[in-house]
């Protein structure tokens, strides 16, 4: 592989636990998250992403202020949403907020927009889940126009018509915008139709099962007469000093998160053997630096990817566990993967 592959970290601001076993406050989690973003740049990570949720177990409900706080303390690292739930937001406000981050970061902001796998934002902001598909489709169409045109005219069913509207602040450089895809062919083709990069959310099972979607994305570009944009992948994991230590550090918080969300969605309890099986054969990147690096390198080759991001937070972990994982990912894993691909 000779392409310039980017390596990122992302987080939803999962509420961490303190040394005494209690949960940290949302405020403490947010302040520490900024520290994690700064650390990611220091250890050589290319991209740092923050995702939004609107529930007690995640501290980030507003992505852009967090990215802005990191932006003014860093110089090089790209700062992305992971993801912006566009269906329950206003595309104009999304554009305005990211144009602001783009200015504060001197051109390092990126949007990753998607439907989101959680639905709390729909009733919170007064949207009907019956409009799930229409909301995303129309809002993505409006956002795409905002990204391409200075004077926007747009008509749909979800908001009043726009006639030659200009949105401010005007960015000094285009805001790179990806579409997050969970695994439907329709989403893949739509991403290609907008000529936007595609980020695959691969959170369970073998990554190789997404190869048909990467191939479909390229075929769709051929049919649209456009050049394929970058394709990336996001998966959960944790890097520890050794495989055994990484598994021990990660499992308790990961299991608690799985139990909490699973209770809402009807998942069976997570057993340790299921956890280990997902590490061995699925999409959990948990282990020492070499183990994680080999798995990343293998899937980058299999899927022919341009970016890999590791979702390093998972349930109530210790802040110190997360920061050490960030350091190992940047200083050990990324160099190993680059060597393996070379």
Buried (B, 14 or more C-beta within 10 A) or exposed (E): EEEEBBBBBBBBBBBBBEEEEEBBEBEBBBEBBBBBBBBBBBBBBBBBBBBBBBBEBBBBBEBBBBBBBBBEEBEEBBBBBBBBBBBBBBBBEBBBBBBBBBBBBEEBBBBBBBBBBBBBBBEEEEBEEEBBEBBBBBBBBBBBBBBEBEEBEBEBEBBEEBEEBEBEEEBEEEBBBBBBBBBEEEBBBBBBBBBBBBBBBBBEEBBEEBBEBBEBBBBBBEEBEEEBBBBBBBBBBBBBEEBEBBBEBBBBBBBBBBEBBBEEEEEEEBEEEBBBEBBEEBBBBBBBBBBBBBBBBBBBEBBBBBBBBBBBBBBBBBBEBBBBBBBBBBBBBBBBBBEBBE
